Amino acid sequence: MSRIQCPRCLRPQTHCLCPLIPSLDSRTRVLLLQHPSEVNHALNTARLAALGLNRAELIVGEVFEDLSALLNQPGYRARLLFPGEDAQPMQAYADSEEPLLLVVPDGTWRKARKMLHLNPLLAALPRVTLAEGGVSRYRLRKAPGPGALSTVEAIVQALEALEAPTTFAPLLKPFEALIEGQIAAMGEEVYRKNHKQ
Ligand SMILES: [Zn+2]
């Protein structure tokens, strides 16, 4: 394929999502660690989150050599957004509390677990989780379980929990357009047949 790509959102230039991507401020910093297998996925929602948040950074890799520098950012407490026995549900910041450096692995569950295995510093971070009951709008890819969210949706929920009552809904705009575009391209009928609940 030789279709011209937008260098920023990596969509074909005819379907560039950049005009829909916001530029949002947050107290929280977000560090997205993206498995290389996700980079060229049509629904690269981690990239949309990284572009739409002023305090977000996306790094692609499997082993992260400079992880200790990435995780030790003065003024922030690094926490891994990943399930685990001791994972704490996220709560709104108290006034004087140091904000989080929210570290978000992006990949399938298997790939994300492998990243943790290959990066002991990552696996050793205290973990945080989202409150139960998140409903995904991500209707295209089979979710691994009830309440499973796409990366950008998980980040929106996390930031809204930490920074309530601030809304981060504009971050979902390009994602929603992407989903609608994919459904339209597939044809509603095929979509319904393949994705019956
Ligand atoms: Zn673009």
Boltz pocket constraint, residues with backbone or C-beta under 6 A from the ligand:
constraints:
  - pocket:
      binder: B
      contacts: [[A, 6], [A, 7], [A, 8], [A, 9], [A, 10], [A, 11], [A, 16], [A, 17], [A, 18], [A, 19]]
      max_distance: 6.0
